[in-house]
Amino acid sequence: MIEKAQTRIPVKLHRNVALVQTEDALLAEELLAHKKLAADIVGRLSDRVLLIRPGRVDAVVQELRRMGHTPSVL
């Protein structure tokens, strides 16, 4: 019997968080570069998913709308 080495994948659990999921990675980069939004983005979970600072969801949605985006809030 051949034994396979087990690989551990580090996982971080986030609770009660807000995320922004973009259509593509380029748009996520654009949002990260935007001065007002960058202050409210605390992390990046993938190339298209950004983690929003607690309590700042409304401000982020308003800024996205001001920029001409049409965010969908779930």
mmCIF file of the N, C-alpha and C atoms, coordinates in Angstrom:
data_MODEL
# 
_entry.id   MODEL 
# 
loop_
_atom_site.group_PDB 
_atom_site.id 
_atom_site.type_symbol 
_atom_site.label_atom_id 
_atom_site.label_alt_id 
_atom_site.label_comp_id 
_atom_site.label_asym_id 
_atom_site.label_entity_id 
_atom_site.label_seq_id 
_atom_site.pdbx_PDB_ins_code 
_atom_site.Cartn_x 
_atom_site.Cartn_y 
_atom_site.Cartn_z 
_atom_site.occupancy 
_atom_site.B_iso_or_equiv 
_atom_site.pdbx_formal_charge 
_atom_site.auth_seq_id 
_atom_site.auth_comp_id 
_atom_site.auth_asym_id 
_atom_site.auth_atom_id 
_atom_site.pdbx_PDB_model_num 
ATOM 1   N N  . MET A 1 1  ? 0.845   -1.178 0.000   1.00 0.00 ? 1  MET A N  1 
ATOM 2   C CA . MET A 1 1  ? 0.000   0.000  0.000   1.00 0.00 ? 1  MET A CA 1 
ATOM 3   C C  . MET A 1 1  ? 0.888   1.238  0.000   1.00 0.00 ? 1  MET A C  1 
ATOM 4   N N  . ILE A 1 2  ? 0.592   2.178  -0.873  1.00 0.00 ? 2  ILE A N  1 
ATOM 5   C CA . ILE A 1 2  ? 1.366   3.418  -0.974  1.00 0.00 ? 2  ILE A CA 1 
ATOM 6   C C  . ILE A 1 2  ? 0.655   4.491  -0.164  1.00 0.00 ? 2  ILE A C  1 
ATOM 7   N N  . GLU A 1 3  ? 1.416   5.133  0.710   1.00 0.00 ? 3  GLU A N  1 
ATOM 8   C CA . GLU A 1 3  ? 0.839   6.211  1.517   1.00 0.00 ? 3  GLU A CA 1 
ATOM 9   C C  . GLU A 1 3  ? 1.030   7.543  0.811   1.00 0.00 ? 3  GLU A C  1 
ATOM 10  N N  . LYS A 1 4  ? -0.024  8.335  0.821   1.00 0.00 ? 4  LYS A N  1 
ATOM 11  C CA . LYS A 1 4  ? 0.046   9.673  0.238   1.00 0.00 ? 4  LYS A CA 1 
ATOM 12  C C  . LYS A 1 4  ? 0.278   10.681 1.361   1.00 0.00 ? 4  LYS A C  1 
ATOM 13  N N  . ALA A 1 5  ? 1.118   11.633 1.099   1.00 0.00 ? 5  ALA A N  1 
ATOM 14  C CA . ALA A 1 5  ? 1.340   12.698 2.074   1.00 0.00 ? 5  ALA A CA 1 
ATOM 15  C C  . ALA A 1 5  ? 0.081   13.563 2.135   1.00 0.00 ? 5  ALA A C  1 
ATOM 16  N N  . GLN A 1 6  ? -0.345  13.856 3.324   1.00 0.00 ? 6  GLN A N  1 
ATOM 17  C CA . GLN A 1 6  ? -1.520  14.696 3.489   1.00 0.00 ? 6  GLN A CA 1 
ATOM 18  C C  . GLN A 1 6  ? -1.086  16.155 3.483   1.00 0.00 ? 6  GLN A C  1 
ATOM 19  N N  . THR A 1 7  ? -1.775  16.936 2.695   1.00 0.00 ? 7  THR A N  1 
ATOM 20  C CA . THR A 1 7  ? -1.493  18.355 2.620   1.00 0.00 ? 7  THR A CA 1 
ATOM 21  C C  . THR A 1 7  ? -2.572  19.101 3.376   1.00 0.00 ? 7  THR A C  1 
ATOM 22  N N  . ARG A 1 8  ? -2.140  19.978 4.247   1.00 0.00 ? 8  ARG A N  1 
ATOM 23  C CA . ARG A 1 8  ? -3.099  20.806 4.984   1.00 0.00 ? 8  ARG A CA 1 
ATOM 24  C C  . ARG A 1 8  ? -3.260  22.140 4.269   1.00 0.00 ? 8  ARG A C  1 
ATOM 25  N N  . ILE A 1 9  ? -4.480  22.521 4.111   1.00 0.00 ? 9  ILE A N  1 
ATOM 26  C CA . ILE A 1 9  ? -4.784  23.803 3.491   1.00 0.00 ? 9  ILE A CA 1 
ATOM 27  C C  . ILE A 1 9  ? -5.277  24.738 4.588   1.00 0.00 ? 9  ILE A C  1 
ATOM 28  N N  . PRO A 1 10 ? -4.569  25.851 4.821   1.00 0.00 ? 10 PRO A N  1 
ATOM 29  C CA . PRO A 1 10 ? -5.019  26.773 5.867   1.00 0.00 ? 10 PRO A CA 1 
ATOM 30  C C  . PRO A 1 10 ? -6.349  27.416 5.478   1.00 0.00 ? 10 PRO A C  1 
ATOM 31  N N  . VAL A 1 11 ? -7.252  27.470 6.422   1.00 0.00 ? 11 VAL A N  1 
ATOM 32  C CA . VAL A 1 11 ? -8.575  28.033 6.187   1.00 0.00 ? 11 VAL A CA 1 
ATOM 33  C C  . VAL A 1 11 ? -8.854  29.070 7.254   1.00 0.00 ? 11 VAL A C  1 
ATOM 34  N N  . LYS A 1 12 ? -9.383  30.202 6.833   1.00 0.00 ? 12 LYS A N  1 
ATOM 35  C CA . LYS A 1 12 ? -9.766  31.241 7.781   1.00 0.00 ? 12 LYS A CA 1 
ATOM 36  C C  . LYS A 1 12 ? -11.270 31.438 7.664   1.00 0.00 ? 12 LYS A C  1 
ATOM 37  N N  . LEU A 1 13 ? -11.968 31.362 8.766   1.00 0.00 ? 13 LEU A N  1 
ATOM 38  C CA . LEU A 1 13 ? -13.416 31.492 8.790   1.00 0.00 ? 13 LEU A CA 1 
ATOM 39  C C  . LEU A 1 13 ? -13.789 32.942 9.055   1.00 0.00 ? 13 LEU A C  1 
ATOM 40  N N  . HIS A 1 14 ? -14.620 33.506 8.190   1.00 0.00 ? 14 HIS A N  1 
ATOM 41  C CA . HIS A 1 14 ? -15.112 34.869 8.359   1.00 0.00 ? 14 HIS A CA 1 
ATOM 42  C C  . HIS A 1 14 ? -16.604 34.780 8.656   1.00 0.00 ? 14 HIS A C  1 
ATOM 43  N N  . ARG A 1 15 ? -17.034 35.493 9.675   1.00 0.00 ? 15 ARG A N  1 
ATOM 44  C CA . ARG A 1 15 ? -18.460 35.516 10.013  1.00 0.00 ? 15 ARG A CA 1 
ATOM 45  C C  . ARG A 1 15 ? -18.985 36.935 9.928   1.00 0.00 ? 15 ARG A C  1 
ATOM 46  N N  . ASN A 1 16 ? -20.234 37.048 9.525   1.00 0.00 ? 16 ASN A N  1 
ATOM 47  C CA . ASN A 1 16 ? -20.904 38.347 9.447   1.00 0.00 ? 16 ASN A CA 1 
ATOM 48  C C  . ASN A 1 16 ? -20.067 39.375 8.697   1.00 0.00 ? 16 ASN A C  1 
ATOM 49  N N  . VAL A 1 17 ? -19.678 39.023 7.503   1.00 0.00 ? 17 VAL A N  1 
ATOM 50  C CA . VAL A 1 17 ? -18.878 39.929 6.693   1.00 0.00 ? 17 VAL A CA 1 
ATOM 51  C C  . VAL A 1 17 ? -19.623 40.304 5.423   1.00 0.00 ? 17 VAL A C  1 
ATOM 52  N N  . ALA A 1 18 ? -19.179 41.371 4.816   1.00 0.00 ? 18 ALA A N  1 
ATOM 53  C CA . ALA A 1 18 ? -19.729 41.784 3.528   1.00 0.00 ? 18 ALA A CA 1 
ATOM 54  C C  . ALA A 1 18 ? -18.651 41.583 2.477   1.00 0.00 ? 18 ALA A C  1 
ATOM 55  N N  . LEU A 1 19 ? -19.075 41.130 1.319   1.00 0.00 ? 19 LEU A N  1 
ATOM 56  C CA . LEU A 1 19 ? -18.157 40.867 0.224   1.00 0.00 ? 19 LEU A CA 1 
ATOM 57  C C  . LEU A 1 19 ? -18.616 41.605 -1.020  1.00 0.00 ? 19 LEU A C  1 
ATOM 58  N N  . VAL A 1 20 ? -17.663 41.954 -1.852  1.00 0.00 ? 20 VAL A N  1 
ATOM 59  C CA . VAL A 1 20 ? -17.957 42.467 -3.184  1.00 0.00 ? 20 VAL A CA 1 
ATOM 60  C C  . VAL A 1 20 ? -17.387 41.442 -4.152  1.00 0.00 ? 20 VAL A C  1 
ATOM 61  N N  . GLN A 1 21 ? -18.253 40.906 -4.994  1.00 0.00 ? 21 GLN A N  1 
ATOM 62  C CA . GLN A 1 21 ? -17.806 39.974 -6.021  1.00 0.00 ? 21 GLN A CA 1 
ATOM 63  C C  . GLN A 1 21 ? -17.929 40.690 -7.359  1.00 0.00 ? 21 GLN A C  1 
ATOM 64  N N  . THR A 1 22 ? -16.816 40.781 -8.070  1.00 0.00 ? 22 THR A N  1 
ATOM 65  C CA . THR A 1 22 ? -16.803 41.492 -9.336  1.00 0.00 ? 22 THR A CA 1 
ATOM 66  C C  . THR A 1 22 ? -16.940 40.526 -10.510 1.00 0.00 ? 22 THR A C  1 
ATOM 67  N N  . GLU A 1 23 ? -17.239 41.085 -11.677 1.00 0.00 ? 23 GLU A N  1 
ATOM 68  C CA . GLU A 1 23 ? -17.366 40.290 -12.901 1.00 0.00 ? 23 GLU A CA 1 
ATOM 69  C C  . GLU A 1 23 ? -16.035 39.668 -13.299 1.00 0.00 ? 23 GLU A C  1 
ATOM 70  N N  . ASP A 1 24 ? -14.943 40.420 -13.057 1.00 0.00 ? 24 ASP A N  1 
ATOM 71  C CA . ASP A 1 24 ? -13.627 39.913 -13.438 1.00 0.00 ? 24 ASP A CA 1 
ATOM 72  C C  . ASP A 1 24 ? -12.554 40.494 -12.517 1.00 0.00 ? 24 ASP A C  1 
ATOM 73  N N  . ALA A 1 25 ? -11.373 39.949 -12.606 1.00 0.00 ? 25 ALA A N  1 
ATOM 74  C CA . ALA A 1 25 ? -10.273 40.356 -11.730 1.00 0.00 ? 25 ALA A CA 1 
ATOM 75  C C  . ALA A 1 25 ? -9.828  41.790 -12.008 1.00 0.00 ? 25 ALA A C  1 
ATOM 76  N N  . LEU A 1 26 ? -9.937  42.237 -13.245 1.00 0.00 ? 26 LEU A N  1 
ATOM 77  C CA . LEU A 1 26 ? -9.537  43.594 -13.590 1.00 0.00 ? 26 LEU A CA 1 
ATOM 78  C C  . LEU A 1 26 ? -10.396 44.627 -12.871 1.00 0.00 ? 26 LEU A C  1 
ATOM 79  N N  . LEU A 1 27 ? -11.682 44.384 -12.776 1.00 0.00 ? 27 LEU A N  1 
ATOM 80  C CA . LEU A 1 27 ? -12.573 45.296 -12.060 1.00 0.00 ? 27 LEU A CA 1 
ATOM 81  C C  . LEU A 1 27 ? -12.228 45.316 -10.570 1.00 0.00 ? 27 LEU A C  1 
ATOM 82  N N  . ALA A 1 28 ? -11.905 44.173 -10.002 1.00 0.00 ? 28 ALA A N  1 
ATOM 83  C CA . ALA A 1 28 ? -11.495 44.136 -8.589  1.00 0.00 ? 28 ALA A CA 1 
ATOM 84  C C  . ALA A 1 28 ? -10.244 44.984 -8.386  1.00 0.00 ? 28 ALA A C  1 
ATOM 85  N N  . GLU A 1 29 ? -9.304  44.917 -9.305  1.00 0.00 ? 29 GLU A N  1 
ATOM 86  C CA . GLU A 1 29 ? -8.087  45.746 -9.230  1.00 0.00 ? 29 GLU A CA 1 
ATOM 87  C C  . GLU A 1 29 ? -8.445  47.225 -9.289  1.00 0.00 ? 29 GLU A C  1 
ATOM 88  N N  . GLU A 1 30 ? -9.397  47.565 -10.151 1.00 0.00 ? 30 GLU A N  1 
ATOM 89  C CA . GLU A 1 30 ? -9.834  48.960 -10.273 1.00 0.00 ? 30 GLU A CA 1 
ATOM 90  C C  . GLU A 1 30 ? -10.428 49.455 -8.952  1.00 0.00 ? 30 GLU A C  1 
ATOM 91  N N  . LEU A 1 31 ? -11.235 48.625 -8.313  1.00 0.00 ? 31 LEU A N  1 
ATOM 92  C CA . LEU A 1 31 ? -11.840 49.016 -7.039  1.00 0.00 ? 31 LEU A CA 1 
ATOM 93  C C  . LEU A 1 31 ? -10.779 49.171 -5.956  1.00 0.00 ? 31 LEU A C  1 
ATOM 94  N N  . LEU A 1 32 ? -9.801  48.287 -5.946  1.00 0.00 ? 32 LEU A N  1 
ATOM 95  C CA . LEU A 1 32 ? -8.722  48.386 -4.972  1.00 0.00 ? 32 LEU A CA 1 
ATOM 96  C C  . LEU A 1 32 ? -7.893  49.657 -5.174  1.00 0.00 ? 32 LEU A C  1 
ATOM 97  N N  . ALA A 1 33 ? -7.808  50.129 -6.397  1.00 0.00 ? 33 ALA A N  1 
ATOM 98  C CA . ALA A 1 33 ? -7.025  51.327 -6.696  1.00 0.00 ? 33 ALA A CA 1 
ATOM 99  C C  . ALA A 1 33 ? -7.799  52.613 -6.419  1.00 0.00 ? 33 ALA A C  1 
ATOM 100 N N  . HIS A 1 34 ? -9.112  52.490 -6.260  1.00 0.00 ? 34 HIS A N  1 
ATOM 101 C CA . HIS A 1 34 ? -9.955  53.662 -6.012  1.00 0.00 ? 34 HIS A CA 1 
ATOM 102 C C  . HIS A 1 34 ? -9.756  54.121 -4.571  1.00 0.00 ? 34 HIS A C  1 
ATOM 103 N N  . LYS A 1 35 ? -9.348  55.373 -4.398  1.00 0.00 ? 35 LYS A N  1 
ATOM 104 C CA . LYS A 1 35 ? -8.952  55.885 -3.077  1.00 0.00 ? 35 LYS A CA 1 
ATOM 105 C C  . LYS A 1 35 ? -10.046 55.724 -2.017  1.00 0.00 ? 35 LYS A C  1 
ATOM 106 N N  . LYS A 1 36 ? -11.276 56.121 -2.334  1.00 0.00 ? 36 LYS A N  1 
ATOM 107 C CA . LYS A 1 36 ? -12.356 56.041 -1.340  1.00 0.00 ? 36 LYS A CA 1 
ATOM 108 C C  . LYS A 1 36 ? -12.692 54.596 -0.976  1.00 0.00 ? 36 LYS A C  1 
ATOM 109 N N  . LEU A 1 37 ? -12.726 53.722 -1.966  1.00 0.00 ? 37 LEU A N  1 
ATOM 110 C CA . LEU A 1 37 ? -13.091 52.330 -1.695  1.00 0.00 ? 37 LEU A CA 1 
ATOM 111 C C  . LEU A 1 37 ? -11.969 51.563 -1.011  1.00 0.00 ? 37 LEU A C  1 
ATOM 112 N N  . ALA A 1 38 ? -10.742 51.859 -1.362  1.00 0.00 ? 38 ALA A N  1 
ATOM 113 C CA . ALA A 1 38 ? -9.603  51.123 -0.807  1.00 0.00 ? 38 ALA A CA 1 
ATOM 114 C C  . ALA A 1 38 ? -9.583  51.181 0.721   1.00 0.00 ? 38 ALA A C  1 
ATOM 115 N N  . ALA A 1 39 ? -10.037 52.287 1.295   1.00 0.00 ? 39 ALA A N  1 
ATOM 116 C CA . ALA A 1 39 ? -10.059 52.421 2.754   1.00 0.00 ? 39 ALA A CA 1 
ATOM 117 C C  . ALA A 1 39 ? -11.058 51.460 3.399   1.00 0.00 ? 39 ALA A C  1 
ATOM 118 N N  . ASP A 1 40 ? -12.065 51.056 2.640   1.00 0.00 ? 40 ASP A N  1 
ATOM 119 C CA . ASP A 1 40 ? -13.107 50.171 3.178   1.00 0.00 ? 40 ASP A CA 1 
ATOM 120 C C  . ASP A 1 40 ? -12.916 48.711 2.786   1.00 0.00 ? 40 ASP A C  1 
ATOM 121 N N  . ILE A 1 41 ? -11.902 48.425 2.006   1.00 0.00 ? 41 ILE A N  1 
ATOM 122 C CA . ILE A 1 41 ? -11.615 47.046 1.615   1.00 0.00 ? 41 ILE A CA 1 
ATOM 123 C C  . ILE A 1 41 ? -10.488 46.528 2.508   1.00 0.00 ? 41 ILE A C  1 
ATOM 124 N N  . VAL A 1 42 ? -10.793 45.493 3.279   1.00 0.00 ? 42 VAL A N  1 
ATOM 125 C CA . VAL A 1 42 ? -9.807  44.996 4.244   1.00 0.00 ? 42 VAL A CA 1 
ATOM 126 C C  . VAL A 1 42 ? -9.078  43.747 3.777   1.00 0.00 ? 42 VAL A C  1 
ATOM 127 N N  . GLY A 1 43 ? -9.516  43.184 2.677   1.00 0.00 ? 43 GLY A N  1 
ATOM 128 C CA . GLY A 1 43 ? -8.842  41.990 2.206   1.00 0.00 ? 43 GLY A CA 1 
ATOM 129 C C  . GLY A 1 43 ? -9.381  41.529 0.874   1.00 0.00 ? 43 GLY A C  1 
ATOM 130 N N  . ARG A 1 44 ? -8.681  40.551 0.349   1.00 0.00 ? 44 ARG A N  1 
ATOM 131 C CA . ARG A 1 44 ? -9.064  39.970 -0.933  1.00 0.00 ? 44 ARG A CA 1 
ATOM 132 C C  . ARG A 1 44 ? -9.127  38.467 -0.744  1.00 0.00 ? 44 ARG A C  1 
ATOM 133 N N  . LEU A 1 45 ? -10.300 37.899 -0.963  1.00 0.00 ? 45 LEU A N  1 
ATOM 134 C CA . LEU A 1 45 ? -10.483 36.472 -0.756  1.00 0.00 ? 45 LEU A CA 1 
ATOM 135 C C  . LEU A 1 45 ? -10.167 35.664 -2.015  1.00 0.00 ? 45 LEU A C  1 
ATOM 136 N N  . SER A 1 46 ? -10.255 36.304 -3.163  1.00 0.00 ? 46 SER A N  1 
ATOM 137 C CA . SER A 1 46 ? -9.876  35.672 -4.434  1.00 0.00 ? 46 SER A CA 1 
ATOM 138 C C  . SER A 1 46 ? -9.598  36.794 -5.419  1.00 0.00 ? 46 SER A C  1 
ATOM 139 N N  . ASP A 1 47 ? -9.342  36.447 -6.658  1.00 0.00 ? 47 ASP A N  1 
ATOM 140 C CA . ASP A 1 47 ? -9.053  37.496 -7.637  1.00 0.00 ? 47 ASP A CA 1 
ATOM 141 C C  . ASP A 1 47 ? -10.271 38.357 -7.951  1.00 0.00 ? 47 ASP A C  1 
ATOM 142 N N  . ARG A 1 48 ? -11.481 37.874 -7.614  1.00 0.00 ? 48 ARG A N  1 
ATOM 143 C CA . ARG A 1 48 ? -12.712 38.631 -7.885  1.00 0.00 ? 48 ARG A CA 1 
ATOM 144 C C  . ARG A 1 48 ? -13.529 38.967 -6.652  1.00 0.00 ? 48 ARG A C  1 
ATOM 145 N N  . VAL A 1 49 ? -13.104 38.557 -5.462  1.00 0.00 ? 49 VAL A N  1 
ATOM 146 C CA . VAL A 1 49 ? -13.899 38.764 -4.247  1.00 0.00 ? 49 VAL A CA 1 
ATOM 147 C C  . VAL A 1 49 ? -13.113 39.591 -3.240  1.00 0.00 ? 49 VAL A C  1 
ATOM 148 N N  . LEU A 1 50 ? -13.729 40.722 -2.827  1.00 0.00 ? 50 LEU A N  1 
ATOM 149 C CA . LEU A 1 50 ? -13.107 41.638 -1.881  1.00 0.00 ? 50 LEU A CA 1 
ATOM 150 C C  . LEU A 1 50 ? -13.880 41.630 -0.574  1.00 0.00 ? 50 LEU A C  1 
ATOM 151 N N  . LEU A 1 51 ? -13.170 41.723 0.531   1.00 0.00 ? 51 LEU A N  1 
ATOM 152 C CA . LEU A 1 51 ? -13.751 41.723 1.876   1.00 0.00 ? 51 LEU A CA 1 
ATOM 153 C C  . LEU A 1 51 ? -13.902 43.168 2.342   1.00 0.00 ? 51 LEU A C  1 
ATOM 154 N N  . ILE A 1 52 ? -15.112 43.527 2.755   1.00 0.00 ? 52 ILE A N  1 
ATOM 155 C CA . ILE A 1 52 ? -15.427 44.906 3.135   1.00 0.00 ? 52 ILE A CA 1 
ATOM 156 C C  . ILE A 1 52 ? -15.370 45.079 4.658   1.00 0.00 ? 52 ILE A C  1 
ATOM 157 N N  . ARG A 1 53 ? -14.848 46.233 5.066   1.00 0.00 ? 53 ARG A N  1 
ATOM 158 C CA . ARG A 1 53 ? -14.736 46.567 6.494   1.00 0.00 ? 53 ARG A CA 1 
ATOM 159 C C  . ARG A 1 53 ? -16.124 46.548 7.139   1.00 0.00 ? 53 ARG A C  1 
ATOM 160 N N  . PRO A 1 54 ? -16.255 45.953 8.331   1.00 0.00 ? 54 PRO A N  1 
ATOM 161 C CA . PRO A 1 54 ? -17.547 45.909 9.019   1.00 0.00 ? 54 PRO A CA 1 
ATOM 162 C C  . PRO A 1 54 ? -18.148 47.311 9.187   1.00 0.00 ? 54 PRO A C  1 
ATOM 163 N N  . GLY A 1 55 ? -19.438 47.413 8.947   1.00 0.00 ? 55 GLY A N  1 
ATOM 164 C CA . GLY A 1 55 ? -20.145 48.674 9.119   1.00 0.00 ? 55 GLY A CA 1 
ATOM 165 C C  . GLY A 1 55 ? -20.014 49.635 7.946   1.00 0.00 ? 55 GLY A C  1 
ATOM 166 N N  . ARG A 1 56 ? -19.329 49.245 6.890   1.00 0.00 ? 56 ARG A N  1 
ATOM 167 C CA . ARG A 1 56 ? -19.085 50.150 5.767   1.00 0.00 ? 56 ARG A CA 1 
ATOM 168 C C  . ARG A 1 56 ? -19.806 49.733 4.487   1.00 0.00 ? 56 ARG A C  1 
ATOM 169 N N  . VAL A 1 57 ? -20.708 48.788 4.598   1.00 0.00 ? 57 VAL A N  1 
ATOM 170 C CA . VAL A 1 57 ? -21.405 48.274 3.412   1.00 0.00 ? 57 VAL A CA 1 
ATOM 171 C C  . VAL A 1 57 ? -22.167 49.379 2.694   1.00 0.00 ? 57 VAL A C  1 
ATOM 172 N N  . ASP A 1 58 ? -22.945 50.159 3.428   1.00 0.00 ? 58 ASP A N  1 
ATOM 173 C CA . ASP A 1 58 ? -23.741 51.213 2.796   1.00 0.00 ? 58 ASP A CA 1 
ATOM 174 C C  . ASP A 1 58 ? -22.859 52.222 2.072   1.00 0.00 ? 58 ASP A C  1 
ATOM 175 N N  . ALA A 1 59 ? -21.760 52.615 2.690   1.00 0.00 ? 59 ALA A N  1 
ATOM 176 C CA . ALA A 1 59 ? -20.844 53.575 2.065   1.00 0.00 ? 59 ALA A CA 1 
ATOM 177 C C  . ALA A 1 59 ? -20.234 52.998 0.794   1.00 0.00 ? 59 ALA A C  1 
ATOM 178 N N  . VAL A 1 60 ? -19.885 51.720 0.817   1.00 0.00 ? 60 VAL A N  1 
ATOM 179 C CA . VAL A 1 60 ? -19.305 51.072 -0.356  1.00 0.00 ? 60 VAL A CA 1 
ATOM 180 C C  . VAL A 1 60 ? -20.333 50.994 -1.481  1.00 0.00 ? 60 VAL A C  1 
ATOM 181 N N  . VAL A 1 61 ? -21.553 50.613 -1.161  1.00 0.00 ? 61 VAL A N  1 
ATOM 182 C CA . VAL A 1 61 ? -22.615 50.528 -2.169  1.00 0.00 ? 61 VAL A CA 1 
ATOM 183 C C  . VAL A 1 61 ? -22.863 51.907 -2.784  1.00 0.00 ? 61 VAL A C  1 
ATOM 184 N N  . GLN A 1 62 ? -22.934 52.937 -1.943  1.00 0.00 ? 62 GLN A N  1 
ATOM 185 C CA . GLN A 1 62 ? -23.150 54.300 -2.452  1.00 0.00 ? 62 GLN A CA 1 
ATOM 186 C C  . GLN A 1 62 ? -22.016 54.725 -3.381  1.00 0.00 ? 62 GLN A C  1 
ATOM 187 N N  . GLU A 1 63 ? -20.786 54.440 -3.001  1.00 0.00 ? 63 GLU A N  1 
ATOM 188 C CA . GLU A 1 63 ? -19.639 54.824 -3.833  1.00 0.00 ? 63 GLU A CA 1 
ATOM 189 C C  . GLU A 1 63 ? -19.638 54.048 -5.146  1.00 0.00 ? 63 GLU A C  1 
ATOM 190 N N  . LEU A 1 64 ? -19.975 52.772 -5.097  1.00 0.00 ? 64 LEU A N  1 
ATOM 191 C CA . LEU A 1 64 ? -20.060 51.987 -6.331  1.00 0.00 ? 64 LEU A CA 1 
ATOM 192 C C  . LEU A 1 64 ? -21.108 52.571 -7.273  1.00 0.00 ? 64 LEU A C  1 
ATOM 193 N N  . ARG A 1 65 ? -22.250 52.963 -6.719  1.00 0.00 ? 65 ARG A N  1 
ATOM 194 C CA . ARG A 1 65 ? -23.306 53.569 -7.547  1.00 0.00 ? 65 ARG A CA 1 
ATOM 195 C C  . ARG A 1 65 ? -22.847 54.907 -8.112  1.00 0.00 ? 65 ARG A C  1 
ATOM 196 N N  . ARG A 1 66 ? -22.144 55.691 -7.295  1.00 0.00 ? 66 ARG A N  1 
ATOM 197 C CA . ARG A 1 66 ? -21.633 56.972 -7.749  1.00 0.00 ? 66 ARG A CA 1 
ATOM 198 C C  . ARG A 1 66 ? -20.652 56.789 -8.911  1.00 0.00 ? 66 ARG A C  1 
ATOM 199 N N  . MET A 1 67 ? -19.931 55.680 -8.881  1.00 0.00 ? 67 MET A N  1 
ATOM 200 C CA . MET A 1 67 ? -18.961 55.364 -9.939  1.00 0.00 ? 67 MET A CA 1 
ATOM 201 C C  . MET A 1 67 ? -19.639 54.825 -11.192 1.00 0.00 ? 67 MET A C  1 
ATOM 202 N N  . GLY A 1 68 ? -20.965 54.601 -11.139 1.00 0.00 ? 68 GLY A N  1 
ATOM 203 C CA . GLY A 1 68 ? -21.691 54.122 -12.298 1.00 0.00 ? 68 GLY A CA 1 
ATOM 204 C C  . GLY A 1 68 ? -21.935 52.623 -12.315 1.00 0.00 ? 68 GLY A C  1 
ATOM 205 N N  . HIS A 1 69 ? -21.555 51.938 -11.228 1.00 0.00 ? 69 HIS A N  1 
ATOM 206 C CA . HIS A 1 69 ? -21.797 50.493 -11.144 1.00 0.00 ? 69 HIS A CA 1 
ATOM 207 C C  . HIS A 1 69 ? -23.208 50.249 -10.597 1.00 0.00 ? 69 HIS A C  1 
ATOM 208 N N  . THR A 1 70 ? -23.709 49.077 -10.820 1.00 0.00 ? 70 THR A N  1 
ATOM 209 C CA . THR A 1 70 ? -25.042 48.726 -10.327 1.00 0.00 ? 70 THR A CA 1 
ATOM 210 C C  . THR A 1 70 ? -24.914 47.493 -9.415  1.00 0.00 ? 70 THR A C  1 
ATOM 211 N N  . PRO A 1 71 ? -24.459 47.721 -8.177  1.00 0.00 ? 71 PRO A N  1 
ATOM 212 C CA . PRO A 1 71 ? -24.262 46.587 -7.272  1.00 0.00 ? 71 PRO A CA 1 
ATOM 213 C C  . PRO A 1 71 ? -25.583 45.946 -6.880  1.00 0.00 ? 71 PRO A C  1 
ATOM 214 N N  . SER A 1 72 ? -25.537 44.668 -6.705  1.00 0.00 ? 72 SER A N  1 
ATOM 215 C CA . SER A 1 72 ? -26.690 43.907 -6.264  1.00 0.00 ? 72 SER A CA 1 
ATOM 216 C C  . SER A 1 72 ? -26.390 43.459 -4.842  1.00 0.00 ? 72 SER A C  1 
ATOM 217 N N  . VAL A 1 73 ? -27.237 43.847 -3.915  1.00 0.00 ? 73 VAL A N  1 
ATOM 218 C CA . VAL A 1 73 ? -27.014 43.539 -2.504  1.00 0.00 ? 73 VAL A CA 1 
ATOM 219 C C  . VAL A 1 73 ? -27.886 42.361 -2.107  1.00 0.00 ? 73 VAL A C  1 
ATOM 220 N N  . LEU A 1 74 ? -27.234 41.327 -1.566  1.00 0.00 ? 74 LEU A N  1 
ATOM 221 C CA . LEU A 1 74 ? -27.963 40.123 -1.150  1.00 0.00 ? 74 LEU A CA 1 
ATOM 222 C C  . LEU A 1 74 ? -27.914 39.976 0.353   1.00 0.00 ? 74 LEU A C  1 
# 
